[in-house]
Amino acid sequence: MPLLHLVPIFLPPESPVLARLATRLGRIFASTVAVRTPRFDPETAFDGSRGQYHSTRLLAQLLDEPITNEGRILGVVPMDLFIPILTYVFGEAQLDGRAAVVSLFRLDNAHYGLPKNDDLLLDRLVKEATHELGHTYGLVHCGDTSCVMHSSTYVEDIDVKSEKFCSACLPAVRLPRTGRA
């Protein structure tokens, strides 16, 4: 069974959202999920001029983390992420690689001045984590608006899509057709 490493960056490892994310991702990817602390300094990814963290720098640090050949590594951060050509990103992944990173920041209703909704936050996080991990299996954005691999520019796009891979994307992640994925 493949191993997925969840790396909480600026989050406590015992965070309830991480535990719930681990359970859901374990089912989706038929994987064992282990939470582990980072072995790097994430502050080096901070861009003071933007007040955000450069997701590509975090991704590079995650790629230096030692994991098994079959394993994947997913960093989860509460801060806002960006890449230089975009104002923000929900996450980033190494295409056909082993590492990805996702941010809770813009997935949280509080960012939009709306009432707290932990279940909605978790659903959004699961979809974005699954999406970014899909990229690590070589998947690109999908035209099927219900597929988890459909591109999400706005949080509303995340709310519309499923946490599941469509029939065209599913074979790339080598998951069984039964179950939640």
The 8 nearest C-alpha neighbors of each residue, nearest first, counted from 0:
[[1, 30, 2, 31, 29, 69, 70, 28],
 [2, 0, 30, 70, 69, 31, 3, 29],
 [1, 3, 70, 31, 30, 32, 4, 71],
 [2, 4, 32, 71, 70, 72, 31, 33],
 [3, 5, 72, 33, 34, 32, 73, 71],
 [6, 4, 34, 73, 74, 33, 72, 35],
 [5, 7, 74, 35, 36, 34, 37, 73],
 [8, 6, 75, 10, 74, 12, 36, 9],
 [7, 9, 76, 10, 75, 6, 74, 37],
 [10, 8, 76, 7, 11, 77, 41, 78],
 [11, 9, 7, 8, 12, 76, 14, 77],
 [10, 12, 14, 13, 7, 9, 8, 36],
 [13, 11, 14, 7, 10, 34, 36, 35],
 [12, 14, 11, 15, 18, 17, 10, 16],
 [13, 15, 11, 17, 16, 12, 18, 10],
 [16, 14, 18, 17, 19, 13, 20, 12],
 [15, 17, 19, 14, 18, 20, 121, 117],
 [18, 16, 20, 14, 15, 19, 21, 13],
 [17, 19, 15, 21, 20, 16, 22, 14],
 [18, 20, 16, 22, 17, 21, 15, 23],
 [21, 19, 17, 23, 22, 18, 16, 24],
 [22, 20, 18, 24, 19, 23, 32, 25],
 [23, 21, 25, 19, 20, 24, 18, 26],
 [22, 24, 20, 26, 25, 21, 27, 19],
 [25, 23, 27, 21, 26, 22, 28, 20],
 [26, 24, 30, 22, 29, 23, 28, 27],
 [25, 27, 29, 23, 24, 28, 22, 179],
 [28, 26, 180, 24, 25, 179, 29, 23],
 [27, 29, 30, 25, 26, 24, 174, 180],
 [30, 28, 26, 25, 27, 31, 174, 0],
 [31, 29, 25, 1, 28, 2, 0, 32],
 [30, 32, 2, 25, 3, 1, 33, 0],
 [33, 31, 3, 25, 4, 21, 2, 30],
 [32, 34, 4, 5, 3, 35, 31, 2],
 [35, 33, 5, 4, 6, 12, 32, 36],
 [36, 34, 6, 5, 33, 37, 4, 12],
 [35, 37, 6, 7, 38, 12, 34, 8],
 [38, 36, 39, 6, 35, 8, 7, 64],
 [37, 39, 36, 64, 40, 60, 61, 63],
 [38, 40, 37, 41, 60, 61, 64, 63],
 [39, 41, 42, 43, 38, 37, 44, 60],
 [42, 40, 43, 44, 39, 57, 8, 45],
 [43, 41, 44, 45, 40, 52, 46, 39],
 [42, 44, 41, 45, 40, 56, 46, 57],
 [43, 45, 53, 42, 52, 56, 41, 57],
 [46, 44, 52, 42, 43, 51, 47, 53],
 [47, 45, 48, 49, 51, 50, 52, 44],
 [46, 48, 50, 49, 45, 51, 52, 44],
 [47, 49, 46, 50, 51, 45, 52, 53],
 [50, 48, 51, 47, 46, 52, 45, 81],
 [51, 49, 47, 46, 48, 52, 45, 79],
 [52, 50, 49, 79, 80, 46, 45, 81],
 [51, 53, 45, 80, 44, 46, 54, 79],
 [52, 54, 81, 44, 56, 55, 82, 80],
 [53, 55, 57, 56, 80, 81, 52, 58],
 [56, 54, 58, 57, 53, 59, 82, 91],
 [55, 57, 59, 58, 44, 54, 53, 60],
 [58, 56, 54, 60, 59, 55, 44, 61],
 [57, 59, 55, 61, 56, 60, 54, 62],
 [60, 58, 62, 56, 57, 61, 55, 63],
 [59, 61, 57, 63, 62, 58, 56, 39],
 [60, 62, 58, 64, 63, 59, 57, 98],
 [63, 61, 59, 60, 64, 98, 58, 97],
 [62, 64, 60, 61, 65, 59, 39, 58],
 [63, 65, 61, 62, 66, 60, 38, 37],
 [66, 64, 63, 67, 62, 61, 68, 38],
 [67, 65, 70, 64, 68, 71, 72, 4],
 [66, 68, 70, 69, 65, 2, 71, 1],
 [69, 67, 70, 66, 71, 97, 65, 1],
 [70, 68, 67, 1, 71, 2, 66, 97],
 [71, 69, 2, 67, 3, 68, 1, 66],
 [70, 72, 97, 3, 98, 4, 2, 73],
 [71, 73, 4, 98, 3, 5, 97, 99],
 [74, 72, 99, 5, 100, 98, 6, 4],
 [73, 75, 100, 6, 7, 5, 101, 99],
 [76, 74, 7, 101, 8, 102, 100, 6],
 [77, 75, 102, 8, 78, 103, 9, 7],
 [76, 78, 103, 104, 102, 9, 79, 75],
 [79, 77, 104, 76, 102, 80, 103, 52],
 [78, 80, 51, 104, 52, 102, 81, 77],
 [81, 79, 52, 54, 88, 87, 51, 53],
 [82, 80, 87, 53, 88, 54, 86, 52],
 [81, 83, 85, 84, 53, 54, 87, 55],
 [82, 84, 85, 81, 86, 53, 87, 55],
 [83, 85, 82, 86, 81, 87, 88, 53],
 [86, 84, 87, 82, 83, 81, 88, 80],
 [85, 87, 81, 84, 88, 82, 83, 80],
 [88, 86, 81, 85, 80, 82, 89, 79],
 [89, 87, 81, 90, 80, 82, 85, 86],
 [90, 88, 102, 101, 80, 105, 87, 127],
 [91, 89, 101, 88, 100, 102, 131, 92],
 [90, 92, 100, 99, 131, 54, 101, 93],
 [93, 91, 99, 131, 98, 94, 134, 135],
 [92, 94, 96, 135, 98, 99, 95, 97],
 [95, 93, 135, 134, 96, 137, 92, 136],
 [96, 94, 137, 135, 136, 134, 93, 97],
 [97, 95, 135, 93, 94, 98, 136, 137],
 [96, 98, 71, 135, 72, 93, 70, 95],
 [99, 97, 72, 93, 71, 73, 92, 62],
 [100, 98, 92, 73, 91, 131, 58, 93],
 [99, 101, 74, 73, 90, 91, 75, 92],
 [102, 100, 90, 75, 89, 128, 74, 76],
 [101, 103, 76, 104, 89, 77, 75, 90],
 [102, 104, 77, 106, 105, 76, 107, 124],
 [103, 105, 77, 78, 79, 102, 106, 107],
 [106, 104, 107, 103, 110, 89, 79, 102],
 [107, 105, 103, 104, 120, 123, 154, 108],
 [106, 108, 109, 105, 120, 110, 104, 103],
 [109, 107, 113, 110, 111, 115, 114, 112],
 [110, 108, 112, 111, 107, 113, 115, 114],
 [109, 111, 108, 112, 107, 105, 104, 113],
 [112, 110, 109, 108, 113, 107, 105, 114],
 [111, 113, 109, 110, 108, 114, 115, 107],
 [114, 112, 108, 109, 111, 115, 110, 116],
 [115, 113, 108, 116, 109, 112, 111, 107],
 [116, 114, 108, 109, 117, 113, 107, 120],
 [115, 117, 119, 118, 120, 114, 108, 107],
 [116, 118, 120, 119, 121, 115, 107, 16],
 [119, 117, 121, 120, 116, 122, 123, 115],
 [118, 120, 122, 121, 116, 117, 123, 107],
 [121, 119, 117, 123, 118, 107, 122, 106],
 [120, 122, 124, 118, 119, 123, 125, 117],
 [123, 121, 119, 125, 124, 120, 118, 126],
 [124, 122, 126, 120, 121, 125, 106, 119],
 [123, 125, 121, 127, 126, 122, 128, 120],
 [124, 126, 128, 122, 123, 127, 129, 121],
 [127, 125, 162, 129, 123, 124, 128, 130],
 [126, 128, 130, 124, 129, 125, 131, 123],
 [127, 129, 125, 131, 130, 126, 124, 132],
 [128, 130, 132, 126, 127, 131, 125, 133],
 [131, 129, 127, 133, 148, 128, 132, 147],
 [132, 130, 134, 128, 133, 92, 129, 99],
 [131, 133, 135, 129, 134, 130, 128, 99],
 [134, 132, 130, 136, 131, 135, 138, 129],
 [133, 135, 138, 94, 137, 131, 136, 132],
 [136, 134, 95, 96, 94, 132, 133, 137],
 [137, 135, 95, 134, 133, 138, 172, 171],
 [138, 136, 95, 134, 94, 135, 139, 133],
 [139, 137, 134, 133, 136, 140, 171, 168],
 [140, 138, 134, 141, 137, 148, 133, 94],
 [141, 139, 149, 148, 150, 138, 142, 134],
 [140, 142, 149, 148, 143, 139, 146, 150],
 [141, 143, 144, 149, 140, 146, 150, 148],
 [142, 144, 146, 145, 141, 149, 165, 148],
 [145, 143, 146, 149, 142, 160, 141, 159],
 [144, 146, 160, 161, 143, 147, 159, 149],
 [147, 145, 165, 164, 148, 143, 149, 144],
 [146, 148, 162, 161, 163, 164, 149, 130],
 [149, 147, 140, 130, 146, 141, 150, 164],
 [150, 148, 141, 140, 146, 147, 144, 142],
 [149, 151, 140, 148, 152, 141, 156, 147],
 [152, 150, 156, 153, 157, 149, 154, 155],
 [151, 153, 150, 156, 154, 88, 157, 155],
 [154, 152, 155, 156, 151, 157, 105, 89],
 [153, 155, 157, 156, 106, 158, 152, 151],
 [154, 156, 158, 157, 153, 159, 151, 152],
 [157, 155, 151, 154, 159, 153, 158, 160],
 [156, 158, 154, 155, 159, 160, 151, 123],
 [157, 159, 155, 156, 160, 154, 123, 161],
 [160, 158, 156, 157, 155, 161, 145, 144],
 [161, 159, 145, 157, 158, 146, 147, 144],
 [160, 162, 163, 145, 147, 146, 159, 126],
 [161, 163, 126, 147, 160, 125, 164, 129],
 [164, 162, 180, 161, 147, 146, 165, 179],
 [163, 165, 169, 146, 147, 168, 180, 166],
 [164, 166, 146, 168, 167, 169, 163, 143],
 [165, 167, 169, 168, 164, 170, 176, 146],
 [166, 168, 165, 169, 170, 164, 171, 141],
 [169, 167, 165, 166, 164, 170, 171, 138],
 [168, 170, 164, 166, 171, 172, 167, 165],
 [171, 169, 173, 172, 168, 174, 167, 166],
 [172, 170, 173, 169, 168, 136, 138, 137],
 [171, 173, 170, 174, 169, 136, 133, 168],
 [174, 172, 170, 171, 169, 175, 28, 136],
 [175, 173, 172, 176, 28, 169, 170, 29],
 [174, 176, 177, 173, 178, 180, 29, 169],
 [177, 175, 174, 178, 180, 169, 179, 166],
 [178, 176, 175, 179, 180, 174, 27, 29],
 [177, 179, 180, 176, 175, 27, 26, 29],
 [178, 180, 27, 26, 177, 163, 176, 162],
 [179, 27, 163, 178, 164, 176, 28, 174]]
